[in-house]
Amino acid sequence: MSTKAFIYLVEDDSFISGMYQTKLKNMGYTVELAADGEVAWARLQQEPLPDLVLLDVVLPKKDGFEILEELRANDRTRNLPVILLTNLGQKPDVERGVKLGADDYIIKAHYTPSEVMEKVEKILRAKHEGD
């Protein structure tokens, strides 16, 4: 991508968030972190909006499903790309994430960080082409 995108990473595990933050920054992205759902939701009400949200589902105070549902219900954030990045791999969880409008549902244990970065780039490319 020619312009450096802004990624909002919402993850309560500091090891995982640190790892993804490093990878994203090394790829040239601007990264902002949140470790709980209420902080994440409050930040998503402000400008500038991120170009993409990497969102864990299991979070303190407000879970990722709630955040995604509220993002999709709001005109301002309805089309904001969201990748759910979670350990919840049961079929009902995946189906719920897709039904709520996640652009992708990534089960952490099934993907390497490099594969996650490929998915981030693919979604950002599609967003950029659609703008």
DSSP file (Angstrom, degrees, kcal/mol; ACC not computed):
  #  RESIDUE AA STRUCTURE BP1 BP2  ACC     N-H-->O    O-->H-N    N-H-->O    O-->H-N    TCO  KAPPA ALPHA  PHI   PSI    X-CA   Y-CA   Z-CA
    1    1 A M              0   0    0      0, 0.0   124,-0.0     0, 0.0     4,-0.0   0.000 360.0 360.0 360.0 140.1    0.0    0.0    0.0
    2    2 A S        +     0   0    0      2,-0.1     2,-0.4     1,-0.0     0, 0.0   0.870 360.0  54.8 -79.2 -36.6    1.3    3.4   -0.8
    3    3 A T  S    S-     0   0    0      1,-0.0     2,-0.6    26,-0.0    26,-0.0  -0.796  92.2-117.6 -98.0 142.7   -0.4    5.2    2.1
    4    4 A K        -     0   0    0     -2,-0.4    25,-0.1    25,-0.1     2,-0.1  -0.667  32.4-140.1 -82.7 120.8    0.3    3.9    5.6
    5    5 A A        -     0   0    0     -2,-0.6    25,-2.5     1,-0.1     2,-0.6  -0.360   7.4-123.6 -81.0 158.7   -2.9    2.7    7.2
    6    6 A F  E     -a   30   0A   0     23,-0.2    45,-2.9    43,-0.1    46,-1.3  -0.918  27.3-165.5-104.1 117.6   -4.0    3.2   10.8
    7    7 A I  E     -ab  31  52A   0     23,-3.3    25,-2.1    -2,-0.6     2,-0.6  -0.894   9.7-154.0-108.1 131.3   -4.7   -0.1   12.5
    8    8 A Y  E     -ab  32  53A   0     44,-2.6    46,-2.5    -2,-0.4     2,-0.6  -0.932  12.9-162.8-105.0 116.5   -6.6   -0.2   15.9
    9    9 A L  E     -ab  33  54A   0     23,-2.9    25,-1.9    -2,-0.6     2,-0.7  -0.889   6.6-171.6-106.5 115.9   -5.6   -3.4   17.8
   10   10 A V  E     +ab  34  55A   0     44,-3.2    46,-2.6    -2,-0.6     2,-0.3  -0.905  29.3 135.9-112.3 105.4   -8.0   -4.4   20.6
   11   11 A E        -     0   0    0     23,-2.2    23,-0.1    -2,-0.7    48,-0.1  -0.972  42.2-157.3-154.4 128.7   -6.5   -7.2   22.6
   12   12 A D  S    S+     0   0    0     46,-0.4     2,-0.8    -2,-0.3    23,-0.1   0.603  75.2  87.3 -88.6 -10.7   -6.2   -7.8   26.3
   13   13 A D     >  -     0   0    0      1,-0.2     4,-2.8     2,-0.0     5,-0.2  -0.802  65.4-158.7 -89.9 111.6   -3.2  -10.1   26.2
   14   14 A S  H  > S+     0   0    0     -2,-0.8     4,-2.2     1,-0.2     5,-0.2   0.806  89.1  55.4 -65.1 -30.1   -0.2   -7.9   26.3
   15   15 A F  H  > S+     0   0    0      2,-0.2     4,-2.2     1,-0.2    -1,-0.2   0.954 112.8  41.6 -64.8 -48.2    2.1  -10.5   24.7
   16   16 A I  H  > S+     0   0    0      2,-0.2     4,-2.6     1,-0.2     5,-0.3   0.929 116.0  48.5 -65.8 -45.8   -0.2  -11.0   21.7
   17   17 A S  H  X S+     0   0    0     -4,-2.8     4,-2.6     1,-0.2    -1,-0.2   0.903 112.1  50.2 -63.7 -38.6   -0.8   -7.2   21.3
   18   18 A G  H  X S+     0   0    0     -4,-2.2     4,-2.3    -5,-0.2    -1,-0.2   0.905 110.7  49.3 -63.8 -41.4    2.9   -6.5   21.6
   19   19 A M  H  X S+     0   0    0     -4,-2.2     4,-2.2     2,-0.2    -2,-0.2   0.942 115.6  42.0 -63.4 -48.5    3.7   -9.1   18.9
   20   20 A Y  H  X S+     0   0    0     -4,-2.6     4,-2.8     2,-0.2     5,-0.2   0.873 112.1  55.1 -68.8 -36.0    1.1   -7.8   16.5
   21   21 A Q  H  X S+     0   0    0     -4,-2.6     4,-2.7    -5,-0.3     5,-0.2   0.934 109.6  47.3 -60.8 -45.1    2.0   -4.2   17.2
   22   22 A T  H  X S+     0   0    0     -4,-2.3     4,-2.5     2,-0.2    -2,-0.2   0.933 113.4  47.5 -61.5 -47.1    5.6   -4.9   16.3
   23   23 A K  H  X S+     0   0    0     -4,-2.2     4,-1.1     2,-0.2    -2,-0.2   0.930 114.1  46.8 -61.1 -45.8    4.7   -6.8   13.1
   24   24 A L  H ><>S+     0   0    0     -4,-2.8     5,-2.3     1,-0.2     3,-0.5   0.920 113.1  48.1 -64.3 -44.1    2.3   -4.1   12.0
   25   25 A K  H ><5S+     0   0    0     -4,-2.7     3,-1.7     1,-0.2    -1,-0.2   0.893 107.6  55.8 -63.9 -39.0    4.7   -1.2   12.7
   26   26 A N  H 3<5S+     0   0    0     -4,-2.5    -1,-0.2     1,-0.3    -2,-0.2   0.762 104.8  54.3 -63.7 -23.8    7.5   -3.1   10.9
   27   27 A M  T <<5S-     0   0    0     -4,-1.1    -1,-0.3    -3,-0.5    -2,-0.2   0.433 127.0-102.5 -88.2  -0.5    5.2   -3.2    7.9
   28   28 A G  T < 5S+     0   0    0     -3,-1.7    -3,-0.2     1,-0.3     2,-0.2   0.505  75.0 138.4  96.7   4.4    4.8    0.6    8.1
   29   29 A Y      < -     0   0    0     -5,-2.3     2,-0.5    -6,-0.2    -1,-0.3  -0.504  54.9-123.7 -82.7 151.6    1.4    0.8    9.7
   30   30 A T  E     -a    6   0A   0    -25,-2.5   -23,-3.3    -2,-0.2     2,-0.4  -0.818  35.3-162.6 -86.6 132.9    0.4    3.2   12.5
   31   31 A V  E     -a    7   0A   0     -2,-0.5     2,-0.4   -25,-0.2   -23,-0.2  -0.967  17.1-175.3-127.4 134.8   -0.9    1.2   15.4
   32   32 A E  E     -a    8   0A   0    -25,-2.1   -23,-2.9    -2,-0.4     2,-0.3  -0.976  17.6-148.5-123.5 142.6   -3.0    2.1   18.4
   33   33 A L  E     +a    9   0A   0     -2,-0.4     2,-0.3   -25,-0.2   -23,-0.2  -0.809  17.0 179.6-114.3 150.3   -3.8   -0.3   21.2
   34   34 A A  E     -a   10   0A   0    -25,-1.9   -23,-2.2    -2,-0.3     3,-0.1  -0.981  11.2-166.0-141.3 145.0   -6.7   -0.9   23.6
   35   35 A A  S    S+     0   0    0     -2,-0.3     2,-0.3   -25,-0.2   -25,-0.1   0.443  71.5  43.3-111.9  -2.7   -6.9   -3.7   26.2
   36   36 A D  S  > S-     0   0    0     23,-0.1     4,-2.2     1,-0.1    25,-0.2  -0.988  77.1-120.5-142.8 157.7  -10.5   -3.5   27.2
   37   37 A G  H  > S+     0   0    0     23,-2.2     4,-2.6    -2,-0.3     5,-0.2   0.824 108.2  53.2 -65.6 -35.9  -13.8   -3.2   25.3
   38   38 A E  H  > S+     0   0    0     22,-0.5     4,-2.4     2,-0.2    -1,-0.2   0.922 111.0  46.7 -67.9 -42.4  -15.0    0.0   26.9
   39   39 A V  H  > S+     0   0    0      2,-0.2     4,-2.4     1,-0.2    -2,-0.2   0.925 113.7  50.2 -61.9 -44.2  -11.8    1.9   26.1
   40   40 A A  H  X S+     0   0    0     -4,-2.2     4,-2.1     1,-0.2    -2,-0.2   0.931 110.9  47.9 -60.5 -46.9  -12.0    0.5   22.6
   41   41 A W  H  < S+     0   0    0     -4,-2.6     4,-0.4     1,-0.2    -1,-0.2   0.913 111.1  50.8 -63.4 -42.4  -15.6    1.6   22.1
   42   42 A A  H >< S+     0   0    0     -4,-2.4     3,-1.2     1,-0.2    -1,-0.2   0.916 110.8  49.3 -61.1 -42.7  -14.9    5.1   23.4
   43   43 A R  H >< S+     0   0    0     -4,-2.4     3,-1.8     1,-0.3    -1,-0.2   0.866 103.8  59.6 -65.3 -35.5  -11.9    5.5   21.1
   44   44 A L  T 3< S+     0   0    0     -4,-2.1    -1,-0.3     1,-0.3    -2,-0.2   0.542  95.8  63.7 -73.2  -5.1  -14.0    4.4   18.1
   45   45 A Q  T <  S+     0   0    0     -3,-1.2    -1,-0.3    -4,-0.4     2,-0.2   0.479  98.0  73.5 -89.8  -4.5  -16.4    7.3   18.7
   46   46 A Q  S <  S-     0   0    0     -3,-1.8    -3,-0.0    -4,-0.2     0, 0.0  -0.617  85.4 -73.4-108.8 165.0  -13.5    9.7   18.0
   47   47 A E  S    S+     0   0    0     -2,-0.2     2,-0.1     1,-0.1    -2,-0.1  -0.751  99.0  46.5 -97.7 152.4  -11.7   10.9   14.9
   48   48 A P  S    S-     0   0    0      0, 0.0    -2,-0.1     0, 0.0    -1,-0.1   0.602  77.3-148.7 -80.1 151.0   -9.7    9.8   13.1
   49   49 A L        -     0   0    0     -2,-0.1   -43,-0.1     1,-0.1    -2,-0.1  -0.524  25.3-109.8 -72.9 147.9  -11.3    6.4   12.6
   50   50 A P        -     0   0    0      0, 0.0   -43,-0.2     0, 0.0     3,-0.1  -0.299  14.0-127.0 -70.3 165.0   -8.8    3.6   12.0
   51   51 A D  S    S+     0   0    0    -45,-2.9     2,-0.3     1,-0.3   -44,-0.2   0.712  92.9   4.8 -81.1 -22.9   -8.5    2.1    8.5
   52   52 A L  E     -b    7   0A   0    -46,-1.3   -44,-2.6    28,-0.1     2,-0.5  -0.973  65.4-143.0-160.2 145.8   -9.0   -1.4   10.1
   53   53 A V  E     -bc   8  82A   0     28,-2.4    30,-3.0    -2,-0.3     2,-0.7  -0.969   2.8-159.8-115.7 125.5   -9.8   -2.8   13.5
   54   54 A L  E     -bc   9  83A   0    -46,-2.5   -44,-3.2    -2,-0.5     2,-0.5  -0.933  27.9-171.0 -97.5 113.6   -8.2   -6.1   14.7
   55   55 A L  E     -bc  10  84A   0     28,-3.0    30,-2.2    -2,-0.7   -44,-0.2  -0.929  20.6-150.1-124.1 117.8  -10.6   -7.0   17.5
   56   56 A D        -     0   0    0    -46,-2.6    30,-0.2    -2,-0.5     3,-0.1  -0.441  11.6-146.9 -71.2 156.1  -10.4   -9.8   20.1
   57   57 A V  S    S+     0   0    0     28,-0.2     7,-2.6     1,-0.2     2,-1.0   0.877  83.5  63.6 -91.7 -46.7  -13.7  -11.2   21.2
   58   58 A V  S    S+     0   0    0      5,-0.2   -46,-0.4     6,-0.1    -1,-0.2  -0.701  72.7 146.5 -86.5 104.7  -13.0  -12.0   24.8
   59   59 A L        -     0   0    0     -2,-1.0   -23,-0.1    -3,-0.1     2,-0.1  -0.946  51.3 -97.3-135.4 153.0  -12.3   -8.7   26.4
   60   60 A P  S    S-     0   0    0      0, 0.0   -23,-2.2     0, 0.0     2,-2.0  -0.444  99.5  -0.4 -66.4 146.7  -12.8   -7.1   29.8
   61   61 A K  S    S+     0   0    0    -24,-0.2     2,-0.3   -25,-0.2   -25,-0.1  -0.171 136.3  26.1  74.0 -42.4  -15.9   -4.9   30.3
   62   62 A K  S    S-     0   0    0     -2,-2.0   -25,-0.3    -5,-0.0   -22,-0.1  -0.929  81.0-133.5-152.6 123.4  -17.3   -5.1   26.7
   63   63 A D     >  -     0   0    0     -2,-0.3     4,-2.0     1,-0.1     3,-0.2  -0.315  24.1-110.1 -83.0 166.1  -16.7   -8.1   24.4
   64   64 A G  H  > S+     0   0    0     -7,-2.6     4,-2.7     1,-0.2     5,-0.2   0.810 115.8  58.3 -63.0 -32.8  -15.7   -7.9   20.8
   65   65 A F  H  > S+     0   0    0     -8,-0.4     4,-2.6     2,-0.2    -1,-0.2   0.927 107.4  47.9 -62.8 -43.4  -19.1   -9.1   19.5
   66   66 A E  H  > S+     0   0    0     -3,-0.2     4,-2.3     2,-0.2    -2,-0.2   0.925 112.7  48.5 -61.6 -44.9  -20.8   -6.2   21.3
   67   67 A I  H  X S+     0   0    0     -4,-2.0     4,-2.6     2,-0.2    -2,-0.2   0.937 112.5  48.1 -61.7 -46.9  -18.4   -3.7   19.8
   68   68 A L  H  X S+     0   0    0     -4,-2.7     4,-2.4     1,-0.2    -2,-0.2   0.919 110.8  51.1 -60.6 -44.5  -18.8   -5.2   16.3
   69   69 A E  H  X S+     0   0    0     -4,-2.6     4,-1.2     1,-0.2    -1,-0.2   0.912 112.7  46.0 -59.9 -43.1  -22.6   -5.1   16.6
   70   70 A E  H  X S+     0   0    0     -4,-2.3     4,-0.6     2,-0.2    -1,-0.2   0.870 110.5  53.4 -69.7 -36.6  -22.5   -1.5   17.7
   71   71 A L  H >< S+     0   0    0     -4,-2.6     3,-0.9     1,-0.2     6,-0.3   0.926 110.5  47.1 -61.4 -43.8  -20.0   -0.5   14.9
   72   72 A R  H 3< S+     0   0    0     -4,-2.4    -1,-0.2     1,-0.2    -2,-0.2   0.736 109.0  54.9 -72.0 -22.2  -22.3   -2.1   12.3
   73   73 A A  H 3< S+     0   0    0     -4,-1.2     2,-0.5    -5,-0.2    -1,-0.2   0.570  95.0  81.7 -84.9  -9.4  -25.4   -0.3   13.7
   74   74 A N  S XX S-     0   0    0     -3,-0.9     4,-1.4    -4,-0.6     3,-0.8  -0.855  72.5-145.0-104.2 126.4  -23.7    3.1   13.5
   75   75 A D  T 34 S+     0   0    0     -2,-0.5     4,-0.4     1,-0.2     3,-0.3   0.862  99.8  54.4 -55.1 -38.5  -23.8    4.9   10.1
   76   76 A R  T 34 S+     0   0    0      1,-0.2    -1,-0.2     2,-0.1     3,-0.1   0.806 122.5  25.6 -68.0 -30.9  -20.3    6.4   10.7
   77   77 A T  T X4 S+     0   0    0     -3,-0.8     3,-1.7    -6,-0.3    -1,-0.2   0.341  87.3 108.0-116.5   4.6  -18.7    3.1   11.4
   78   78 A R  T 3< S+     0   0    0     -4,-1.4    -2,-0.1     1,-0.3    -3,-0.1   0.850  88.5  37.1 -54.3 -39.4  -20.9    0.7    9.5
   79   79 A N  T 3  S+     0   0    0     -4,-0.4    -1,-0.3    -3,-0.1    -2,-0.1   0.292  82.4 128.3-100.8  10.2  -18.3    0.0    6.8
   80   80 A L    <   -     0   0    0     -3,-1.7     2,-0.2    -9,-0.2   -28,-0.1  -0.517  67.4-114.9 -66.3 122.8  -15.2    0.1    9.0
   81   81 A P        -     0   0    0      0, 0.0   -28,-2.4     0, 0.0     2,-0.4  -0.409  38.5-174.9 -63.9 130.5  -13.2   -3.1    8.2
   82   82 A V  E     -c   53   0A   0     19,-0.3    21,-2.7   -30,-0.2    22,-1.0  -0.992  14.1-167.8-131.6 126.0  -13.1   -5.4   11.3
   83   83 A I  E     -cd  54 104A   0    -30,-3.0   -28,-3.0    -2,-0.4     2,-0.5  -0.965  18.6-141.6-109.1 121.1  -11.1   -8.6   11.7
   84   84 A L  E     -cd  55 105A   0     20,-2.5    22,-3.6    -2,-0.6     2,-0.6  -0.735  18.0-171.8 -80.4 125.6  -12.1  -10.7   14.7
   85   85 A L  E     + d   0 106A   0    -30,-2.2     2,-0.3    -2,-0.5   -28,-0.2  -0.937  29.4 135.0-122.4 103.1   -8.9  -12.2   16.1
   86   86 A T  E     - d   0 107A   0     20,-2.7    22,-2.9    -2,-0.6    23,-0.3  -0.883  64.4-126.4-147.9 166.9   -9.8  -14.6   18.8
   87   87 A N  S    S+     0   0    0     -2,-0.3     2,-1.0    20,-0.2    20,-0.1   0.447  78.4 108.6 -95.3  -4.7   -9.3  -18.0   20.4
   88   88 A L        +     0   0    0      1,-0.2    -2,-0.1     5,-0.1    20,-0.0  -0.625  36.2 159.6 -76.2 104.3  -13.1  -18.7   20.2
   89   89 A G        +     0   0    0     -2,-1.0    -1,-0.2     4,-0.1     2,-0.1   0.347  23.3 122.6-111.8   6.4  -13.2  -21.3   17.5
   90   90 A Q  S >> S-     0   0    0      1,-0.1     4,-2.2     4,-0.0     3,-0.7  -0.416  71.4-116.5 -70.5 146.2  -16.5  -23.0   18.0
   91   91 A K  H 3> S+     0   0    0      1,-0.3     4,-2.9     2,-0.2     5,-0.2   0.866 113.4  53.9 -52.5 -44.4  -18.9  -23.0   15.0
   92   92 A P  H 3> S+     0   0    0      0, 0.0     4,-2.1     0, 0.0    -1,-0.3   0.873 109.5  49.3 -61.2 -34.4  -21.6  -20.9   16.8
   93   93 A D  H <> S+     0   0    0     -3,-0.7     4,-2.5     2,-0.2    -2,-0.2   0.936 112.4  46.5 -67.8 -45.9  -18.9  -18.2   17.7
   94   94 A V  H  X S+     0   0    0     -4,-2.2     4,-2.4     1,-0.2     5,-0.2   0.935 113.4  49.3 -61.0 -46.6  -17.6  -18.1   14.1
   95   95 A E  H  X S+     0   0    0     -4,-2.9     4,-2.8    -5,-0.2    -1,-0.2   0.891 110.3  51.0 -60.9 -40.2  -21.2  -17.9   12.7
   96   96 A R  H  X S+     0   0    0     -4,-2.1     4,-2.3    -5,-0.2    -1,-0.2   0.931 109.8  49.7 -63.4 -45.0  -22.1  -15.1   15.1
   97   97 A G  H  <>S+     0   0    0     -4,-2.5     5,-2.3     2,-0.2     4,-0.5   0.915 113.9  44.8 -59.7 -44.2  -19.0  -13.1   14.1
   98   98 A V  H ><5S+     0   0    0     -4,-2.4     3,-1.2     1,-0.2    -1,-0.2   0.923 112.5  51.4 -66.2 -44.4  -19.8  -13.5   10.4
   99   99 A K  H 3<5S+     0   0    0     -4,-2.8    -2,-0.2     1,-0.3    -1,-0.2   0.859 106.1  55.2 -61.8 -35.6  -23.5  -12.7   11.0
  100  100 A L  T 3<5S-     0   0    0     -4,-2.3    -1,-0.3    -5,-0.2    -2,-0.2   0.604 127.2 -98.7 -75.7 -10.5  -22.5   -9.5   12.9
  101  101 A G  T < 5 +     0   0    0     -3,-1.2   -19,-0.3    -4,-0.5    -3,-0.2   0.694  58.5 167.3 106.1  20.8  -20.5   -8.4    9.9
  102  102 A A      < -     0   0    0     -5,-2.3    -1,-0.2     1,-0.2   -19,-0.2  -0.437  33.9-142.6 -64.2 140.0  -16.9   -9.2   10.6
  103  103 A D  S    S-     0   0    0    -21,-2.7     2,-0.3     1,-0.3   -20,-0.2   0.767  84.9  -2.0 -73.7 -25.7  -14.8   -8.9    7.4
  104  104 A D  E     -d   83   0A   0    -22,-1.0   -20,-2.5    -7,-0.1     2,-0.5  -0.972  61.4-144.7-158.5 156.5  -12.8  -11.9    8.6
  105  105 A Y  E     -d   84   0A   0     -2,-0.3     2,-0.5   -22,-0.2   -20,-0.2  -0.953  21.8-172.8-128.5 108.6  -12.8  -14.3   11.6
  106  106 A I  E     -d   85   0A   0    -22,-3.6   -20,-2.7    -2,-0.5     2,-0.7  -0.908  16.8-149.7-111.4 122.0   -9.3  -15.5   12.5
  107  107 A I  E >>  -d   86   0A   0     -2,-0.5     3,-2.2   -22,-0.2     4,-0.6  -0.814  18.1-140.8 -88.0 116.8   -8.8  -18.1   15.2
  108  108 A K  G >4 S+     0   0    0    -22,-2.9     3,-1.1    -2,-0.7    -1,-0.2   0.832  97.2  53.1 -49.5 -44.2   -5.4  -17.2   16.7
  109  109 A A  G 34 S+     0   0    0    -23,-0.3    -1,-0.3     1,-0.2   -22,-0.1   0.676 106.5  54.4 -69.7 -16.0   -4.2  -20.8   17.1
  110  110 A H  G <4 S+     0   0    0     -3,-2.2     2,-0.4     1,-0.1    -1,-0.2   0.544 105.8  53.7 -95.3  -8.0   -4.9  -21.6   13.4
  111  111 A Y  S << S-     0   0    0     -3,-1.1    -1,-0.1    -4,-0.6    -5,-0.0  -0.970  72.6-131.4-132.2 141.6   -2.9  -18.8   11.8
  112  112 A T     >  -     0   0    0     -2,-0.4     4,-2.1     1,-0.1     3,-0.3  -0.495  36.3-108.6 -78.1 158.9    0.7  -17.5   12.1
  113  113 A P  H  > S+     0   0    0      0, 0.0     4,-2.3     0, 0.0     5,-0.1   0.871 121.7  55.9 -55.7 -35.9    1.2  -13.8   12.7
  114  114 A S  H  > S+     0   0    0      2,-0.2     4,-1.8     1,-0.2     5,-0.1   0.886 106.1  49.9 -64.9 -38.0    2.5  -13.6    9.1
  115  115 A E  H  > S+     0   0    0     -3,-0.3     4,-1.8     2,-0.2    -1,-0.2   0.880 109.1  52.2 -67.0 -37.1   -0.7  -15.1    7.8
  116  116 A V  H  X S+     0   0    0     -4,-2.1     4,-2.4     1,-0.2    -2,-0.2   0.914 107.5  52.4 -63.0 -42.0   -2.7  -12.6    9.8
  117  117 A M  H  X S+     0   0    0     -4,-2.3     4,-2.6     1,-0.2    -2,-0.2   0.879 106.1  54.0 -61.9 -37.8   -0.7   -9.8    8.3
  118  118 A E  H  X S+     0   0    0     -4,-1.8     4,-2.3     2,-0.2    -1,-0.2   0.905 109.1  48.2 -61.8 -41.2   -1.5  -11.1    4.8
  119  119 A K  H  X S+     0   0    0     -4,-1.8     4,-2.3     2,-0.2     5,-0.2   0.901 110.2  51.8 -66.7 -40.2   -5.2  -11.0    5.7
  120  120 A V  H  X S+     0   0    0     -4,-2.4     4,-2.5     1,-0.2     5,-0.2   0.945 111.8  46.7 -58.7 -48.7   -4.9   -7.4    7.0
  121  121 A E  H  X S+     0   0    0     -4,-2.6     4,-2.5     1,-0.2    -2,-0.2   0.890 110.6  52.5 -62.6 -40.1   -3.2   -6.3    3.8
  122  122 A K  H  X S+     0   0    0     -4,-2.3     4,-2.2     2,-0.2    -1,-0.2   0.929 112.2  44.5 -62.6 -45.8   -5.8   -8.0    1.6
  123  123 A I  H  X S+     0   0    0     -4,-2.3     4,-2.3     1,-0.2    -2,-0.2   0.898 113.8  49.9 -68.1 -39.9   -8.7   -6.3    3.4
  124  124 A L  H  X S+     0   0    0     -4,-2.5     4,-2.7    -5,-0.2    -1,-0.2   0.887 109.9  51.5 -65.6 -37.8   -6.9   -2.9    3.4
  125  125 A R  H  X S+     0   0    0     -4,-2.5     4,-2.4    -5,-0.2    -2,-0.2   0.933 110.7  48.0 -61.9 -45.5   -6.2   -3.3   -0.4
  126  126 A A  H  X S+     0   0    0     -4,-2.2     4,-1.5     1,-0.2    -2,-0.2   0.895 112.8  48.6 -62.9 -40.2   -9.9   -4.1   -1.0
  127  127 A K  H  X S+     0   0    0     -4,-2.3     4,-1.3     2,-0.2    -2,-0.2   0.925 111.3  50.0 -63.9 -44.8  -10.9   -1.0    1.1
  128  128 A H  H  < S+     0   0    0     -4,-2.7     3,-0.3     1,-0.2    -2,-0.2   0.889 110.8  48.9 -62.7 -40.4   -8.5    1.2   -0.7
  129  129 A E  H  < S+     0   0    0     -4,-2.4    -1,-0.2     1,-0.2    -2,-0.2   0.808 111.2  51.3 -69.0 -29.2   -9.8    0.0   -4.1
  130  130 A G  H  <        0   0    0     -4,-1.5    -1,-0.2     1,-0.2    -2,-0.2   0.694 360.0 360.0 -81.0 -19.4  -13.3    0.7   -3.0
  131  131 A D     <        0   0    0     -4,-1.3    -1,-0.2    -3,-0.3    -2,-0.1   0.472 360.0 360.0 -74.0 360.0  -12.6    4.2   -1.8
